[in-house]
């Protein structure tokens, strides 16, 4: 999944900033947190927000549109009872890293491995796989490729594409181990756009109330930092904010 362009992904960071501007919380971390289906399309997404399937979830294609990951009780194969198996489970996690888990787990018929806390572990089944590859280099290559795709799609400088890809990868990876906070949103927003978070947050709130002047100024500043035009930045934001773009641009 990682060789797909992040330019078509709905950024979880963009969604978190939008929620924050509306007065909501700072965004949740890794697993579950409630049942959030997509009733219109039954769509499933990968860790970067790319729509990768519909119907039943599968390893790596098991995130809801809001960025939360499926938990065991939400799996279509879940029943009130299922047999946990104690073993050492080798797998590729959602961030492309080789991992192992020793303990009780359940592998659903769709291939998703759930630990005894109910958290989905794997992007791909690790059964019989060789984990001798250099995972750090693999992740660097993933980010580099994503950055190149992003830069090519929007005709950006290669360094800008790589910076955007790295920020979004860091943001996605952060949610693996803990819940993201308001401070995280602020830090990553500033890194991504080169614009102070409070300025972005305030501009979003004003735009959603009907005054887009401050948002235009933020777009201009971000465009200067990305060495591109305000129109290109708006194109990116339309990809990330989807149907809410008309409210903020």
C-alpha positions in Angstrom: 0.0 0.0 0.0 2.9 2.4 0.7 3.9 2.9 -2.9 0.6 4.7 -3.6 0.8 8.5 -3.7 0.0 10.2 -0.5 -1.3 13.0 -2.6 -4.5 11.1 -2.9 -4.7 10.4 0.8 -7.0 12.1 3.3 -4.5 13.3 5.8 -5.3 12.3 9.3 -3.4 15.3 10.5 -5.6 17.6 8.3 -8.7 16.0 9.8 -7.3 16.4 13.3 -6.7 20.1 12.8 -10.2 20.6 11.4 -11.7 18.9 14.4 -9.5 21.0 16.7 -10.7 24.2 14.9 -14.3 23.2 15.6 -13.5 22.9 19.3 -13.2 19.1 19.4 -10.5 16.9 21.0 -7.0 16.4 19.9 -7.6 13.2 18.0 -7.4 9.6 19.1 -4.6 7.1 18.9 -4.3 3.6 17.6 -7.1 1.2 18.2 -10.9 1.3 17.9 -12.6 3.6 20.3 -16.1 2.8 19.1 -17.8 1.6 16.0 -17.4 4.0 13.1 -18.7 2.4 9.9 -19.1 4.1 6.5 -22.8 3.4 5.9 -22.8 4.8 2.4 -19.9 2.9 0.9 -18.7 0.4 3.6 -15.3 1.8 2.7 -12.0 0.8 4.4 -8.8 2.8 4.4 -5.0 2.2 4.9 -3.0 3.9 7.6 -2.5 7.0 5.4 -6.2 7.4 4.7 -6.1 5.9 1.2 -9.4 4.1 0.3 -8.2 0.6 -0.3 -11.4 -1.6 -0.2 -15.0 -2.0 0.6 -17.1 -4.6 2.2 -15.1 -6.7 4.6 -11.8 -5.3 6.1 -8.5 -7.0 5.5 -5.0 -6.8 6.9 -3.7 -3.2 6.4 -7.1 -2.2 4.9 -8.9 -1.9 8.2 -9.1 1.8 9.1 -12.3 3.8 9.2 -12.6 7.1 7.3 -11.9 9.1 10.5 -8.5 7.4 11.0 -9.5 5.0 13.8 -8.5 1.3 13.4 -10.9 -1.6 13.7 -10.9 -3.6 16.9 -11.9 -7.2 17.4 -15.6 -6.7 18.3 -16.1 -4.7 15.1 -14.7 -7.5 12.9 -17.5 -9.0 10.7 -16.3 -12.5 11.8 -16.5 -11.6 15.5 -19.0 -13.6 17.7 -19.6 -13.5 21.4 -16.9 -16.2 21.8 -13.8 -17.0 19.8 -10.7 -19.1 20.6 -7.5 -17.3 21.4 -4.3 -19.1 20.5 -1.0 -18.6 22.3 1.9 -18.4 19.9 4.6 -16.1 18.6 3.0 -14.1 15.7 5.3 -12.6 13.1 3.7 -9.9 11.0 4.2 -6.6 9.1 2.5 -3.8 11.0 0.5 -1.0 9.5 3.6 1.2 9.2 5.6 -1.3 7.1 7.7 -2.5 10.0 8.6 -6.2 10.8 7.2 -7.1 14.2 6.4 -10.0 16.4 4.0 -10.6 19.2 4.2 -13.5 21.7 0.9 -14.1 23.5 -2.8 -14.9 23.1 -4.3 -13.8 19.8 -7.1 -14.5 17.3 -6.6 -14.6 13.6 -9.9 -13.8 11.9 -10.9 -15.6 8.6 -10.1 -12.3 6.8 -6.5 -12.5 7.9 -6.4 -9.8 10.6 -4.6 -10.8 13.7 -6.1 -9.4 17.0 -4.2 -9.5 20.3 -5.9 -10.3 23.6 -6.7 -6.6 24.0 -8.6 -6.7 20.8 -6.2 -4.5 18.8 -5.6 -5.3 15.2 -1.9 -6.0 14.7 -1.0 -6.8 11.1 -0.8 -5.3 7.7 0.3 -8.7 6.2 0.4 -12.1 7.7 3.9 -13.0 8.9 3.5 -16.7 8.7 6.6 -18.2 7.1 8.1 -14.8 6.1 11.8 -13.9 6.4 12.3 -10.8 8.6 16.0 -10.3 8.0 15.4 -7.3 5.7 16.6 -3.9 6.9 13.3 -2.4 8.1 14.7 1.0 8.7 15.9 1.3 5.1 12.5 -0.1 3.9 10.7 2.7 5.8 13.0 5.4 4.4 12.4 4.1 0.9 8.6 4.2 1.5 8.8 7.8 2.6 11.1 8.7 -0.3 8.8 7.2 -2.9 5.7 8.8 -1.4 7.5 12.2 -1.4 8.5 11.8 -5.0 4.9 10.9 -6.0 3.5 13.9 -4.0 6.0 16.3 -5.6 5.3 15.0 -9.1 1.5 15.2 -8.6 1.6 18.9 -7.6 4.8 19.9 -9.4 6.7 20.7 -6.2 10.3 20.8 -5.4 11.6 17.3 -4.5 12.7 18.5 -1.0 9.2 19.8 -0.3 7.6 16.5 -1.4 10.0 14.6 0.9 9.3 17.0 3.8 5.5 16.5 3.5 5.8 12.7 3.2 8.1 12.6 6.3 5.7 14.7 8.4 2.7 12.6 7.4 4.6 9.4 8.0 5.8 10.6 11.5 2.2 11.6 12.3 0.8 8.2 11.3 3.6 6.4 13.2 3.0 8.4 16.4 -0.5 7.0 16.7 0.9 3.5 16.9 2.0 3.8 20.5 -0.2 6.5 22.1 -3.0 8.9 21.6 -2.1 12.1 19.8 -2.5 15.3 21.7 -3.3 18.9 21.0 0.4 19.7 21.3 1.2 17.0 18.7 -1.3 18.6 16.3 0.3 22.0 16.8 3.8 20.6 16.3 3.0 18.6 13.2 0.9 21.4 11.6 3.8 23.9 12.0 6.2 21.3 10.5 3.8 20.5 7.6 2.9 24.0 6.5 5.6 26.2 8.0 2.8 28.2 9.6 2.1 28.7 13.3 -0.6 26.3 14.5 -2.7 28.9 16.2 -2.8 30.9 13.0 -4.0 27.9 11.1 -6.5 26.9 13.7 -7.9 30.4 13.9 -8.1 30.8 10.1 -10.0 27.5 9.8 -12.5 28.6 12.5 -13.0 31.9 10.7 -13.4 30.3 7.3 -16.0 27.8 8.6 -17.9 30.8 10.0 -17.8 32.5 6.5 -14.8 34.8 6.7 -12.0 33.3 4.4 -9.6 36.3 4.6 -7.4 34.7 7.3 -7.4 31.4 5.5 -6.2 33.0 2.3 -3.3 34.5 4.2 -2.4 31.1 5.7 -2.5 29.6 2.2 -0.2 32.3 0.9 2.3 31.7 3.7 2.2 27.9 3.2 2.7 28.4 -0.6 5.8 30.5 0.1 7.2 27.8 2.4 6.4 25.1 -0.2 7.9 27.2 -3.0 4.7 26.9 -5.0 1.5 28.8 -5.8 -1.5 29.4 -3.5 -3.6 27.6 -6.1 -1.5 24.4 -5.7 -1.8 24.5 -1.9 -5.5 24.8 -2.3 -5.5 21.8 -4.6 -3.7 19.8 -1.9 -6.1 21.0 0.8 -9.1 20.0 -1.3 -7.7 16.5 -1.4 -7.1 16.4 2.3 -10.3 18.1 3.5 -12.7 16.6 0.9 -16.2 18.0 1.0 -15.3 20.5 3.7 -12.9 22.3 1.3 -15.7 24.6 0.0 -16.2 25.8 3.6 -12.6 26.8 4.2 -11.2 27.9 0.8 
